[in-house]
Amino acid sequence: MLVLRVKAPPVDGRANAAACRLVAKRLGIPPSRVKVVRGESARDKLLEIEGRDENALRRALIPAD
């Protein structure tokens, strides 16, 4: 599980777009390769990231202990 905090308000999809941009920036990929697939209007979201395997995502997104 990964927890993100964005400053964008949850209005007109701005928070969803901000979350996708944040993840894309961290991964060094275009924001168009990240999309919300579940929870568009909920606080908890499931994102789909195109073109990366799970291990690469974990290394890039979760800080090492």
C-alpha positions as CSV (number, residue, x, y, z in Angstrom):
1,M,0.0,0.0,0.0
2,L,1.2,3.5,-0.8
3,V,-0.2,6.6,0.7
4,L,-0.2,9.9,-1.2
5,R,-1.1,13.3,-0.2
6,V,-2.0,15.9,-2.7
7,K,-3.0,19.5,-2.2
8,A,-5.5,19.6,-5.1
9,P,-9.1,19.7,-4.1
10,P,-11.4,16.7,-4.8
11,V,-13.4,18.7,-7.3
12,D,-13.7,18.0,-11.0
13,G,-11.1,15.2,-10.8
14,R,-8.3,17.6,-9.8
15,A,-7.1,15.4,-6.9
16,N,-7.1,12.3,-9.2
17,A,-5.1,14.1,-11.8
18,A,-2.6,15.4,-9.2
19,A,-2.2,11.9,-7.8
20,C,-1.5,10.5,-11.3
21,R,1.0,13.3,-12.0
22,L,2.8,12.7,-8.7
23,V,3.2,9.0,-9.3
24,A,4.3,9.6,-13.0
25,K,6.9,12.1,-11.9
26,R,8.3,9.8,-9.3
27,L,8.5,7.0,-11.9
28,G,9.9,9.2,-14.7
29,I,7.0,8.4,-17.1
30,P,4.4,10.4,-18.8
31,P,1.2,11.1,-16.7
32,S,-0.8,9.5,-19.5
33,R,0.6,6.1,-18.5
34,V,-1.0,6.4,-15.0
35,K,-4.8,6.3,-14.5
36,V,-7.3,5.8,-11.7
37,V,-9.1,2.5,-12.3
38,R,-11.1,2.4,-9.1
39,G,-12.2,5.0,-6.6
40,E,-12.5,8.0,-8.8
41,S,-14.8,9.7,-6.3
42,A,-13.5,8.0,-3.2
43,R,-10.6,8.8,-0.9
44,D,-8.9,5.4,-1.6
45,K,-7.9,4.8,-5.2
46,L,-6.5,2.0,-7.3
47,L,-4.1,3.2,-9.9
48,E,-2.9,1.4,-13.1
49,I,0.6,2.1,-14.2
50,E,1.3,1.1,-17.8
51,G,4.7,-0.4,-18.8
52,R,6.2,-1.2,-15.4
53,D,6.4,-4.4,-13.4
54,E,5.5,-4.6,-9.8
55,N,9.1,-4.9,-8.5
56,A,10.2,-1.8,-10.4
57,L,7.2,0.1,-9.0
58,R,8.0,-0.8,-5.5
59,R,11.7,0.2,-5.8
60,A,10.7,3.5,-7.3
61,L,7.8,4.4,-5.0
62,I,8.5,2.9,-1.6
63,P,11.6,4.3,0.2
64,A,14.1,1.7,1.4
65,D,14.3,1.1,5.1
